[in-house]
Amino acid sequence: MVVAEASSKIASFVFVVIVARELGTRGYGYIAFALAFFPLLLMFGRAGLDATTVRDIARDRSRMSVVFASGLRIRTGLAVVALLAGCLLAPLFVPSGRILAAVIVTGAALFLDEISTFLGTIFKAYERMWWHALVTLVNRIVSTALAFIVLSATDDLVLVAVAYALGSLGALVFGWIVLLRKFPPIDLRAADRRIATGLLAQGAPLGFAALLSMAAFRVDMVLLQALRGPVAVGLYGVAYRFLESLLFVAWNLANVALPRLARSDSKATWSRTFEATLSLIFLFYLPIAVGSMFLSRWVVVAVFSDRFAGAAAAVPWLTWSALLYGIAHLSRMSTVARGSSRGIVYVALGALSINVVGNLIFIPTHGFIAAAVVTFVTECFEAVALGGMFVRRYGWPRPSGVVLVAPVAAAGMTIALAATGDHEAIGFGVGVVTYLVLAVVAARLLAAEEFRQLTSLLRKRGAVEAGTQIP
């Protein structure tokens, strides 16, 4: 699942690079707006239905048809309403004609993605995550390949949106074929209104929290389009890729830690798990955040062309936001794992309020840079609030040197990059080598036991049977 998700993120990044380089700041700005605007509305259609559907099917697979059909009916109905609302509201933000058509086609593609995502409830319930991952991967690869073919011949915005939509349609068809051939038969006529209502009622709190979280990450694009136009959205969309493409790492690390945190019966055990996960988050995100302060312009120009050079100023704010998101999400999942979710919705509501108010105040005068700074401030708030909530309830985790490994290596990397003075390829090489060497040295000195366990695990990994099932 992680490998496929990482591959799909790479494919998505390549899609953005291709589209941005060929369409420029204005053309890509409209696509970036659509990719932020419609998900805000489509989140209303999720309403936590995915989680409750997975739970009910996993508990009793004999009820798969009635549960899935009931959930699909209400999920599709809500998504259709959200899509229609988006089509009606879109003319308030973008000009009519082919630009509006491209935005609406992109919205239709995202609608298809929502249905594909719901098919994944069966894959998850049967613990066949490979198929769920493969559907996502097919979507991204087909969309990217078709966009490349289209842009090789024309820079028509509508045709680019159609290419994206065909990738979404292909993934949906592929998902249905997998369901028909690899899983028990599904009777879509088995939908039951009472079961659908129950799924919706139980999933609503989760859906509301997810909606608030999604809004905090998407509303800045919508406000940028309304207040500053597509060029600002295009520049911010490029910078934002350096945040969005990294979030899945923190999400997966926290979810891997979740079951162990949930079943830990002593502070020493859960503290060690929390600390180890936090250290991995630091290890991944810190060098990226530090490197962005020195190398962002070189990377943006090299990847997206010099038309997007202005976006580099926002990249450091967003890469540091990714680190803060990792801390916040780990704290959020740890709080849930330890048996409490009270307060999480209030933190999400506070974060959204900070984001919206900050963007409304500062975007008119400072543009997309303000949006990046407000995102950073929002993630600071979430990290402090959720981390503080966890500490207040369960105390401070056990202090250990393992958490210091990444900060020590990142500090050395900062000194090396500053001393080198090269903010291009040479500086990149120096930064990577310095960080890796210092991380190994710091691990051996500050976390000798964890380092020994890790190296031992890596030596033995070949003996693990990939197909082994846990009963």
C-alpha positions as CSV (number, residue, x, y, z in Angstrom):
1,M,0.0,0.0,0.0
2,V,2.8,2.4,0.9
3,V,4.8,1.6,-2.2
4,A,1.8,2.0,-4.5
5,E,0.8,5.3,-2.7
6,A,4.4,6.6,-3.1
7,S,4.3,5.6,-6.7
8,S,1.0,7.4,-7.3
9,K,2.4,10.5,-5.6
10,I,5.3,10.5,-7.9
11,A,3.0,10.0,-10.9
12,S,0.8,12.9,-9.6
13,F,3.9,15.1,-9.3
14,V,5.0,14.3,-12.8
15,F,1.4,15.2,-14.0
16,V,1.7,18.6,-12.3
17,V,5.2,19.2,-13.8
18,I,4.0,18.3,-17.3
19,V,0.9,20.4,-17.1
20,A,2.6,23.4,-15.4
21,R,5.5,23.6,-17.8
22,E,3.2,23.4,-20.8
23,L,0.3,25.6,-19.7
24,G,2.3,28.2,-17.7
25,T,1.2,30.0,-14.5
26,R,-2.3,31.1,-15.7
27,G,-3.3,27.8,-17.4
28,Y,-2.1,25.6,-14.5
29,G,-3.7,28.0,-12.0
30,Y,-7.1,27.1,-13.3
31,I,-6.4,23.4,-13.0
32,A,-4.9,23.8,-9.5
33,F,-8.1,25.8,-8.5
34,A,-10.3,23.0,-9.7
35,L,-8.3,20.4,-7.9
36,A,-8.8,22.3,-4.7
37,F,-12.3,23.7,-5.1
38,F,-14.3,20.5,-5.9
39,P,-12.7,18.3,-3.2
40,L,-14.0,20.9,-0.6
41,L,-17.6,20.1,-1.8
42,L,-17.1,16.4,-2.5
43,M,-16.0,15.9,1.1
44,F,-19.6,16.5,2.2
45,G,-20.4,13.4,0.2
46,R,-18.0,11.2,2.2
47,A,-19.6,11.9,5.6
48,G,-17.4,9.2,7.2
49,L,-19.2,6.5,5.1
50,D,-16.0,4.8,4.0
51,A,-14.9,4.0,7.6
52,T,-18.3,2.7,8.7
53,T,-18.8,0.6,5.6
54,V,-15.4,-1.0,6.0
55,R,-16.1,-1.7,9.6
56,D,-19.5,-3.3,9.0
57,I,-18.3,-5.5,6.1
58,A,-15.3,-6.6,8.0
59,R,-17.4,-7.6,11.0
60,D,-19.8,-9.7,8.8
61,R,-18.8,-10.4,5.2
62,S,-22.1,-12.2,4.6
63,R,-23.7,-8.7,4.6
64,M,-21.3,-7.3,2.1
65,S,-23.9,-6.7,-0.7
66,V,-26.5,-4.9,1.5
67,V,-23.9,-2.8,3.3
68,F,-21.9,-1.9,0.2
69,A,-25.0,-1.2,-1.9
70,S,-26.6,0.9,0.8
71,G,-23.4,2.9,1.3
72,L,-22.8,3.3,-2.4
73,R,-26.3,4.7,-3.0
74,I,-26.0,7.4,-0.4
75,R,-22.4,8.1,-1.2
76,T,-23.1,8.6,-4.9
77,G,-26.2,10.7,-4.2
78,L,-24.3,13.1,-1.9
79,A,-21.4,13.2,-4.4
80,V,-23.8,14.1,-7.3
81,V,-25.2,17.0,-5.2
82,A,-21.7,18.2,-4.4
83,L,-20.7,18.0,-8.1
84,L,-23.8,20.0,-9.1
85,A,-23.2,22.6,-6.5
86,G,-19.6,22.9,-7.7
87,C,-20.8,23.4,-11.3
88,L,-23.2,26.1,-10.2
89,L,-20.6,27.9,-8.0
90,A,-17.6,27.7,-10.3
91,P,-18.7,30.6,-12.6
92,L,-18.3,32.9,-9.5
93,F,-14.5,32.2,-9.6
94,V,-13.5,31.5,-13.2
95,P,-14.5,33.1,-16.6
96,S,-17.1,31.3,-18.7
97,G,-16.3,29.4,-21.9
98,R,-13.5,26.9,-22.3
99,I,-11.9,27.7,-18.9
100,L,-15.2,27.0,-17.1
101,A,-15.6,23.8,-19.2
102,A,-12.1,22.6,-18.2
103,V,-12.8,23.3,-14.5
104,I,-16.1,21.4,-14.6
105,V,-14.6,18.5,-16.5
106,T,-11.9,18.3,-13.8
107,G,-14.7,18.3,-11.2
108,A,-16.3,15.4,-13.0
109,A,-13.0,13.5,-12.9
110,L,-12.8,14.1,-9.1
111,F,-16.4,12.8,-8.8
112,L,-15.3,9.6,-10.5
113,D,-12.4,9.4,-8.1
114,E,-14.8,9.5,-5.2
115,I,-16.7,6.5,-6.5
116,S,-13.4,4.6,-7.1
117,T,-12.4,5.4,-3.5
118,F,-15.6,3.9,-2.2
119,L,-15.0,0.7,-4.1
120,G,-11.9,0.5,-1.9
121,T,-14.1,-0.2,1.1
122,I,-14.4,-3.8,0.0
123,F,-10.7,-4.2,-0.7
124,K,-10.0,-2.8,2.8
125,A,-12.7,-4.9,4.5
126,Y,-11.2,-8.1,3.0
127,E,-7.7,-6.9,3.8
128,R,-6.7,-7.0,0.1
129,M,-5.0,-3.6,0.1
130,W,-3.0,-4.4,-3.0
131,W,-6.1,-4.0,-5.2
132,H,-7.0,-0.7,-3.5
133,A,-3.5,0.6,-4.1
134,L,-3.5,-0.6,-7.7
135,V,-6.7,1.2,-8.6
136,T,-5.1,4.5,-7.3
137,L,-1.9,3.8,-9.2
138,V,-3.8,3.0,-12.5
139,N,-5.6,6.4,-12.1
140,R,-2.4,8.4,-11.7
141,I,-0.4,6.7,-14.4
142,V,-3.1,6.8,-17.0
143,S,-3.9,10.4,-16.3
144,T,-0.2,11.4,-16.5
145,A,0.4,9.4,-19.7
146,L,-2.7,10.9,-21.4
147,A,-1.8,14.4,-20.3
148,F,1.7,14.0,-21.8
149,I,0.2,12.8,-25.1
150,V,-2.3,15.7,-25.2
151,L,0.2,18.4,-24.3
152,S,2.6,17.0,-27.0
153,A,0.1,18.1,-29.6
154,T,-1.8,21.1,-28.0
155,D,-2.0,23.3,-24.9
156,D,-5.8,23.2,-24.9
157,L,-7.0,23.4,-21.3
158,V,-10.2,21.4,-21.9
159,L,-8.3,18.5,-23.5
160,V,-5.9,18.4,-20.5
161,A,-9.0,18.1,-18.2
162,V,-10.5,15.4,-20.4
163,A,-7.2,13.4,-20.2
164,Y,-7.4,13.7,-16.4
165,A,-11.0,12.5,-16.5
166,L,-10.2,9.6,-18.7
167,G,-7.6,8.4,-16.2
168,S,-10.3,8.6,-13.4
169,L,-12.8,6.7,-15.6
170,G,-10.2,4.1,-16.4
171,A,-9.5,3.5,-12.7
172,L,-13.2,3.2,-11.9
173,V,-13.7,0.6,-14.7
174,F,-10.6,-1.3,-13.5
175,G,-11.9,-1.3,-10.0
176,W,-15.3,-2.7,-11.0
177,I,-13.6,-5.4,-13.0
178,V,-11.5,-6.4,-10.0
179,L,-14.6,-6.5,-7.8
180,L,-16.5,-8.7,-10.3
181,R,-13.7,-11.1,-10.8
182,K,-11.8,-11.3,-7.5
183,F,-14.5,-10.9,-4.8
184,P,-17.9,-12.5,-4.0
185,P,-20.9,-11.3,-6.1
186,I,-22.4,-7.9,-5.2
187,D,-26.1,-7.3,-5.6
188,L,-26.6,-3.5,-6.0
189,R,-30.3,-4.0,-5.6
190,A,-29.9,-5.1,-2.0
191,A,-29.6,-1.5,-0.8
192,D,-31.5,-0.8,2.4
193,R,-32.6,2.7,3.5
194,R,-32.4,1.8,7.2
195,I,-28.8,0.5,6.9
196,A,-27.8,3.5,4.7
197,T,-29.2,5.9,7.4
198,G,-27.3,4.0,10.1
199,L,-24.0,4.2,8.1
200,L,-24.5,7.9,7.6
201,A,-25.4,8.7,11.3
202,Q,-22.4,6.7,12.6
203,G,-19.9,8.2,10.1
204,A,-21.1,11.8,10.4
205,P,-18.7,12.9,13.3
206,L,-15.7,11.4,11.4
207,G,-16.8,13.0,8.2
208,F,-17.2,16.4,9.9
209,A,-13.7,16.3,11.4
210,A,-12.3,15.2,8.0
211,L,-14.2,18.0,6.3
212,L,-12.6,20.6,8.6
213,S,-9.2,19.2,8.0
214,M,-9.6,19.1,4.2
215,A,-10.9,22.7,4.3
216,A,-7.9,23.9,6.1
217,F,-5.7,22.5,3.3
218,R,-7.8,23.6,0.4
219,V,-9.6,26.8,1.2
220,D,-6.4,28.9,0.5
221,M,-6.5,28.0,-3.2
222,V,-10.1,29.0,-3.5
223,L,-9.5,32.3,-1.7
224,L,-6.4,33.0,-3.9
225,Q,-8.5,32.5,-7.0
226,A,-11.2,34.8,-5.7
227,L,-8.8,37.5,-4.4
228,R,-5.7,37.4,-6.7
229,G,-6.6,35.3,-9.8
230,P,-5.2,32.2,-11.6
231,V,-1.5,33.3,-11.8
232,A,-1.3,33.5,-8.0
233,V,-3.0,30.1,-7.8
234,G,-0.6,28.7,-10.3
235,L,2.5,29.8,-8.4
236,Y,1.1,28.7,-5.1
237,G,-0.1,25.4,-6.6
238,V,3.5,24.6,-7.6
239,A,4.9,25.5,-4.2
240,Y,2.0,23.5,-2.5
241,R,3.1,20.3,-4.3
242,F,6.2,20.3,-2.0
243,L,3.7,20.0,0.9
244,E,1.0,17.8,-0.5
245,S,3.3,15.2,-2.0
246,L,5.0,14.6,1.4
247,L,2.0,14.2,3.7
248,F,1.4,10.6,3.0
249,V,4.6,9.7,4.9
250,A,3.3,11.1,8.1
251,W,-0.1,9.7,7.5
252,N,1.2,6.2,7.0
253,L,3.7,6.3,10.0
254,A,0.9,7.4,12.3
255,N,-1.4,4.7,11.1
256,V,1.3,2.0,11.4
257,A,1.8,3.1,15.0
258,L,-1.9,3.3,15.8
259,P,-2.6,-0.4,16.6
260,R,0.5,-0.7,18.8
261,L,-0.4,2.5,20.7
262,A,-4.0,1.2,21.1
263,R,-3.0,-2.1,22.7
264,S,-0.1,-0.8,24.8
265,D,-0.9,-1.4,28.5
266,S,2.0,0.5,30.0
267,K,3.4,4.0,29.7
268,A,6.8,2.6,28.8
269,T,5.4,0.7,25.8
270,W,3.3,3.5,24.3
271,S,5.9,6.1,25.1
272,R,8.5,4.1,23.2
273,T,6.2,3.7,20.2
274,F,5.3,7.4,20.2
275,E,8.9,8.4,20.4
276,A,10.1,6.0,17.7
277,T,7.4,7.3,15.3
278,L,8.2,10.9,16.1
279,S,11.9,10.3,15.4
280,L,11.0,8.8,12.0
281,I,8.9,11.8,11.2
282,F,11.8,14.1,12.1
283,L,14.2,11.9,10.1
284,F,12.2,12.2,6.9
285,Y,10.9,15.8,7.1
286,L,13.7,17.8,8.7
287,P,16.3,17.5,5.8
288,I,13.6,18.5,3.3
289,A,12.6,21.5,5.4
290,V,16.3,22.6,5.9
291,G,17.2,22.0,2.3
292,S,14.2,24.1,1.1
293,M,15.6,27.2,2.8
294,F,18.7,27.0,0.6
295,L,17.7,25.1,-2.6
296,S,14.1,25.8,-3.3
297,R,14.7,28.2,-6.2
298,W,17.0,25.9,-7.9
299,V,14.6,22.9,-7.5
300,V,11.6,24.9,-8.7
301,V,13.3,26.3,-11.8
302,A,14.9,23.0,-12.7
303,V,11.6,21.1,-12.4
304,F,8.9,23.6,-13.4
305,S,10.9,26.1,-15.4
306,D,11.9,29.7,-14.6
307,R,8.3,30.9,-15.2
308,F,7.5,29.5,-11.7
309,A,10.7,30.9,-10.0
310,G,8.5,33.2,-7.8
311,A,7.0,30.1,-6.2
312,A,10.3,29.3,-4.5
313,A,9.7,31.9,-1.8
314,A,6.7,29.9,-0.5
315,V,8.3,26.5,-0.6
316,P,10.2,26.7,2.8
317,W,7.1,27.8,4.6
318,L,5.2,24.7,3.2
319,T,7.9,22.1,3.7
320,W,8.2,23.2,7.4
321,S,4.4,22.9,7.5
322,A,4.7,19.3,6.4
323,L,6.9,18.6,9.4
324,L,4.4,20.3,11.7
325,Y,1.6,18.3,10.1
326,G,3.5,15.1,10.9
327,I,3.7,16.0,14.6
328,A,0.0,17.1,14.7
329,H,-1.2,13.9,13.0
330,L,0.8,11.6,15.2
331,S,-0.6,13.4,18.3
332,R,-4.1,13.2,16.9
333,M,-3.9,9.4,16.2
334,S,-2.1,8.8,19.5
335,T,-5.0,10.5,21.3
336,V,-7.5,8.4,19.5
337,A,-5.5,5.2,20.1
338,R,-5.4,5.9,23.8
339,G,-9.2,6.0,23.9
340,S,-10.1,9.7,23.6
341,S,-11.2,11.8,20.6
342,R,-12.7,14.7,22.6
343,G,-11.3,18.0,21.6
344,I,-10.0,16.9,18.1
345,V,-12.9,18.4,16.3
346,Y,-12.5,21.7,18.2
347,V,-8.8,21.8,17.3
348,A,-9.8,21.2,13.6
349,L,-12.4,24.0,13.8
350,G,-9.8,26.4,15.4
351,A,-7.3,25.5,12.7
352,L,-9.8,26.2,9.9
353,S,-10.8,29.5,11.5
354,I,-7.1,30.7,11.7
355,N,-6.6,29.6,8.1
356,V,-9.6,31.4,6.7
357,V,-9.3,34.6,8.7
358,G,-5.5,34.8,8.1
359,N,-6.0,34.3,4.3
360,L,-8.8,36.9,4.1
361,I,-6.6,39.5,5.9
362,F,-3.3,38.9,4.2
363,I,-3.9,37.5,0.7
364,P,-5.2,40.8,-0.7
365,T,-1.9,42.5,0.0
366,H,0.7,39.7,0.1
367,G,-0.7,37.1,-2.4
368,F,0.3,33.5,-2.4
369,I,3.2,34.1,0.0
370,A,0.7,35.0,2.7
371,A,-1.2,31.8,2.0
372,A,2.0,29.8,2.6
373,V,2.7,31.7,5.8
374,V,-0.9,31.2,7.0
375,T,-0.6,27.5,6.3
376,F,2.6,27.4,8.4
377,V,0.9,29.2,11.3
378,T,-2.2,26.9,11.1
379,E,0.0,23.8,11.3
380,C,1.9,25.4,14.3
381,F,-1.4,25.7,16.0
382,E,-2.5,22.1,15.3
383,A,0.9,20.7,16.4
384,V,0.9,22.6,19.6
385,A,-2.8,22.1,20.4
386,L,-2.9,18.4,19.6
387,G,0.5,17.7,21.1
388,G,-0.6,19.6,24.2
389,M,-3.9,17.6,24.4
390,F,-2.0,14.3,24.2
391,V,0.6,15.4,26.9
392,R,-2.1,16.7,29.3
393,R,-4.0,13.4,29.1
394,Y,-1.2,10.9,29.1
395,G,2.0,12.7,30.3
396,W,5.3,13.4,28.5
397,P,6.8,10.5,26.5
398,R,9.9,8.9,27.9
399,P,12.9,11.1,26.9
400,S,15.5,9.3,24.8
401,G,18.3,10.2,22.4
402,V,16.6,8.6,19.5
403,V,14.5,11.8,19.0
404,L,17.7,13.9,18.8
405,V,19.2,12.0,15.9
406,A,17.5,13.9,13.1
407,P,17.8,17.4,14.7
408,V,21.5,16.9,15.2
409,A,22.0,15.7,11.6
410,A,19.8,18.6,10.3
411,A,21.8,21.2,12.3
412,G,25.0,19.8,10.7
413,M,23.3,20.0,7.3
414,T,22.4,23.6,7.8
415,I,26.0,24.5,8.7
416,A,27.3,22.7,5.7
417,L,24.9,24.3,3.3
418,A,25.6,27.8,4.7
419,A,29.3,27.2,4.5
420,T,29.2,25.9,1.0
421,G,27.4,28.9,-0.4
422,D,26.2,26.9,-3.4
423,H,22.5,26.7,-3.7
424,E,22.3,24.5,-6.7
425,A,23.5,20.9,-7.6
426,I,26.7,21.0,-5.5
427,G,24.9,22.3,-2.5
428,F,22.2,19.6,-2.9
429,G,24.9,16.9,-3.0
430,V,26.7,18.4,0.0
431,G,23.5,18.6,2.0
432,V,22.4,15.0,1.3
433,V,25.8,13.5,2.1
434,T,26.2,15.6,5.2
435,Y,22.8,14.7,6.6
436,L,23.2,11.0,5.9
437,V,26.6,10.7,7.5
438,L,25.7,12.7,10.5
439,A,22.4,10.8,10.9
440,V,24.3,7.5,11.1
441,V,26.9,8.9,13.5
442,A,24.3,10.5,15.7
443,A,22.3,7.3,15.8
444,R,25.3,5.2,16.9
445,L,26.1,7.7,19.6
446,L,22.7,8.8,20.8
447,A,20.5,5.8,20.1
448,A,22.9,2.8,20.1
449,E,20.2,0.2,21.1
450,E,17.7,1.4,18.5
451,F,20.4,1.5,15.8
452,R,21.5,-2.0,16.6
453,Q,17.9,-3.2,16.4
454,L,17.3,-1.5,13.1
455,T,20.4,-2.9,11.4
456,S,19.5,-6.4,12.7
457,L,16.0,-6.0,11.3
458,L,17.3,-4.9,7.9
459,R,19.6,-8.0,7.8
460,K,16.7,-10.3,8.5
461,R,14.1,-8.7,6.2
462,G,14.8,-11.2,3.4
463,A,13.6,-14.0,5.6
464,V,10.1,-12.5,6.0
465,E,7.5,-14.2,3.8
466,A,5.6,-11.5,2.0
467,G,2.5,-13.7,1.6
468,T,2.2,-14.7,5.3
469,Q,-1.3,-13.9,6.7
470,I,-1.9,-13.2,10.3
471,P,-5.1,-15.0,11.4
